[in-house]
Every structure is written in structure tokens, then in C-alpha cells.
Amino acid sequence: MPRLRENERNQLIGMIRGGVSVSTVAHHFNVTRRTVYVTLQRERATGSQKDRPRRLGRRKTTDREDTFIRLSHLRDRLKRQARPWPKSTIYDRTTQSQNGLC
């Protein structure tokens, strides 16, 4: 789903105020009805349709670490992964449970 620009959000509000149904507005902008309701709720609460400020926090990894992670993944992508489960077979576990060993 595409993110609505500010002018599209203003059009959305205008269409709703003009009497168009929420479903029709959602279809027109190719968004969900929930997006329409959230946009309406935000407009009522703040009186504005501007984007909320985004947190511009620091990155957790450096560019060098990102490169290392990407290259490691590409280098190891064809290696066989270790099995996360024990190597016993279903037969082994079945006979163990029948013998009361589990």
C-alpha cells in the first residue's frame, strides 16, 4: 500500500466531509478503510494532516559492519545449515517411547 501524501490526505478529508463513503474513498486512494479512519482520527485530534516527526536515531551498525554482514551472507548462502533437531529418527524415538526410555 502506498503512503498518502499530505495533499492526498487533504483530499481524503474533503471527500469524507462531502458525504462520500469510507469504502469508496479507500478504493479511490488504494488504501484500507483503516487508513481512512486513522487519517480522520488524526485530523480530528490534531487538526492537521502533516506527517508526524520521525525518529532519526543513530544507526546500530556502521557502513563497514553492514558490508561485512552482507558479504558474509552472500559468501555463506550455499553452505548447508546445521540441523536444529537431534539426529535420531522417528523410528528411534518411537521405540524409545515404547520401551519407556523417554
Backbone torsions as a table, in degrees:
resi	resn	phi	psi	omega
1	MET	NA	132.4	179.0
2	PRO	-74.9	152.5	176.9
3	ARG	-83.5	137.1	-178.4
4	LEU	-77.8	136.8	173.9
5	ARG	-80.8	168.9	-176.3
6	GLU	-62.4	-40.7	-179.6
7	ASN	-67.3	-33.2	177.0
8	GLU	-68.6	-37.9	177.1
9	ARG	-64.2	-38.7	177.1
10	ASN	-65.6	-39.0	175.9
11	GLN	-63.4	-40.4	179.2
12	LEU	-59.7	-47.6	178.9
13	ILE	-60.8	-43.3	179.6
14	GLY	-63.2	-39.6	178.5
15	MET	-65.6	-41.5	178.7
16	ILE	-64.5	-44.2	178.0
17	ARG	-65.3	-25.8	178.4
18	GLY	-80.2	-5.0	174.7
19	GLY	102.5	7.1	178.9
20	VAL	-78.0	143.0	-177.5
21	SER	-70.2	156.9	-179.4
22	VAL	-62.4	-41.6	-179.9
23	SER	-61.8	-41.6	179.8
24	THR	-66.5	-41.6	178.9
25	VAL	-64.5	-43.7	179.3
26	ALA	-61.1	-42.8	178.9
27	HIS	-65.6	-39.7	-178.8
28	HIS	-61.7	-40.5	-178.0
29	PHE	-95.6	1.3	179.8
30	ASN	58.8	47.7	176.9
31	VAL	-130.7	171.9	178.0
32	THR	-82.2	162.6	176.8
33	ARG	-63.5	-33.0	178.0
34	ARG	-60.1	-39.2	177.7
35	THR	-60.7	-40.7	179.5
36	VAL	-64.8	-46.2	-179.6
37	TYR	-64.0	-40.7	179.3
38	VAL	-65.4	-39.3	178.2
39	THR	-63.7	-42.9	177.5
40	LEU	-63.6	-43.1	-179.8
41	GLN	-63.0	-42.4	179.5
42	ARG	-65.7	-38.4	-179.8
43	GLU	-66.1	-39.1	178.7
44	ARG	-68.8	-37.5	-176.2
45	ALA	-75.3	-41.3	-174.1
46	THR	-107.3	-20.5	-177.2
47	GLY	75.8	13.1	-176.6
48	SER	-139.8	158.0	176.4
49	GLN	-115.5	15.8	180.0
50	LYS	-71.2	154.6	176.0
51	ASP	-63.5	144.5	174.1
52	ARG	-72.6	149.3	179.3
53	PRO	-64.7	137.3	178.8
54	ARG	-93.5	147.8	177.7
55	ARG	-79.6	124.4	179.6
56	LEU	-106.4	60.1	-177.7
57	GLY	-69.6	169.2	179.5
58	ARG	-71.9	150.7	176.3
59	ARG	-70.6	150.1	-179.7
60	LYS	-84.5	-27.1	179.5
61	THR	-123.9	154.0	177.8
62	THR	-84.5	169.3	177.4
63	ASP	-60.8	-37.5	179.8
64	ARG	-65.5	-41.9	177.7
65	GLU	-65.9	-39.3	176.4
66	ASP	-59.4	-44.2	178.9
67	THR	-62.3	-42.9	178.8
68	PHE	-61.7	-45.1	-179.9
69	ILE	-62.4	-45.8	-178.9
70	ARG	-62.9	-46.4	-179.3
71	LEU	-67.2	-38.0	177.0
72	SER	-61.5	-42.6	178.5
73	HIS	-63.1	-45.8	-179.6
74	LEU	-64.8	-37.2	-178.8
75	ARG	-69.5	-37.6	-173.0
76	ASP	-100.1	6.0	-172.2
77	ARG	-67.7	-22.6	-178.5
78	LEU	-97.5	-3.7	177.7
79	LYS	-71.8	145.0	179.0
80	ARG	-72.4	135.7	-179.6
81	GLN	-81.0	148.3	176.4
82	ALA	-69.9	145.6	-179.9
83	ARG	-73.7	133.1	179.4
84	PRO	-83.1	-5.5	-177.6
85	TRP	-114.7	162.2	179.8
86	PRO	-65.1	156.5	-175.5
87	LYS	-82.7	4.5	178.4
88	SER	-71.1	150.9	-178.8
89	THR	-91.3	170.6	177.4
90	ILE	-62.4	-37.1	179.0
91	TYR	-60.1	-45.2	179.9
92	ASP	-60.6	-45.2	-178.5
93	ARG	-68.7	-34.8	179.3
94	THR	-66.6	-45.6	180.0
95	THR	-67.5	-34.1	177.7
96	GLN	-65.4	-42.2	-178.9
97	SER	-70.3	-33.7	177.3
98	GLN	-68.1	-32.3	179.6
99	ASN	-87.1	-0.9	177.8
100	GLY	77.8	23.2	-177.9
101	LEU	-88.1	-14.4	-178.3
102	CYS	-95.6	NA	NA
